[in-house]
């Protein structure tokens, strides 16, 4: 079961560049968080998650770096939910440089759903899962 895809395109700024002259590896984690939040907001799940008294936290990130990105590069990150279990989901990411469609990185995050009040794992409601699986692709 794979969700609809969501893409976010942006230009790499100077603040993302490290002493080696390319994007710092920490930026990829920040971008993964940002595109996941944009996807969630785009489908309206941010409001419904809060209304259900739930929050999402990261259990783990995994990133494979393939090519460097540099200041001024336009990058498109596409994300989707690859799988959903009772209290967790696995989200995938594809990072591409738009000028040549080269894959610069790929990644995945294991997210866990928690009850906001208790901080304990909580079952993901079906209506929240369904919000991501509508057969469309969205770009932002």
Number of C-alpha atoms within 10 A of each C-alpha: 7 15 21 17 20 24 20 19 17 13 14 18 13 13 10 17 17 14 7 7 13 16 21 17 14 10 15 19 16 10 15 25 14 14 22 23 13 17 25 18 13 16 18 14 19 18 11 15 19 13 9 13 13 22 18 19 12 13 13 11 15 12 17 10 14 12 14 14 22 20 15 11 16 16 22 22 27 23 25 23 23 16 14 18 10 13 16 21 21 19 21 23 25 18 27 22 21 16 9 7 11 13 18 18 19 20 18 21 22 18 19 23 23 20 17 16 9 10 11 12 18 19 14 21 14 9 11 17 14 12 16 22 16 11 9 10 13 13 13 13
